């Protein structure tokens, strides 16, 4: 993996994502340019959604990832999001970051024309197993939904937890969007029925609602 250098600062990488925290430091570290503020911006959330919508079913595209513990805590973002972050900071910094990416890519070895075929892993899952997986996804939707409802109040009182709440909604909301097509695929054989299994009846409408996790819709912020 090639190293990204911004104004003599090395930018950490994780899973082909780049540290917004390091970008923030390289830009001068002003409070108004903190990554959490950028990630909580509605335009940024829309961009994340567009990037992740382009992913293939079963091959999710990760636009942003937040690591809160360990040796490398940071918010990590894909190249498109890094460039958007640089533009948000200033046109001058955007030009610096864009040129750094171009220089990095010039030094990367060319990829082979033929890639290895995607590996397939067949599993035989019982209905109870599928229901457990679906309920885990549904439960996280409700947790993110609740956190999103708290954000305006946390912002109004300038709570120290506001930035963390924004981060949770952005990161986990993105993850839920990426996984929704897979959950839909796993539960395609089950139907909502008046006298059917109540466990399925409670969660299937949410699983099959493609708008519930989109920005500007029911969950509003993610």
Protein Blocks (a to p, Z undefined) as FASTA:
>chain_A
ZZddeehiacddeehiacfklmmmmnnopaklgfklmmmpmklmmmmmmmmmmpcehiac
dfbdcdfehjlgcddddfklmmmmmmmmomklmmmmmmmmmmmmmmpccddfbdcddddd
dddddfklmmmmmmmmmmmmmmmmmmmmmmmmmmmnopaklmmmmmmmmmmmmmmmmmmm
mmmmmmmmpccdfklcfklmmmmmmmmmmklmgghilnomZZ
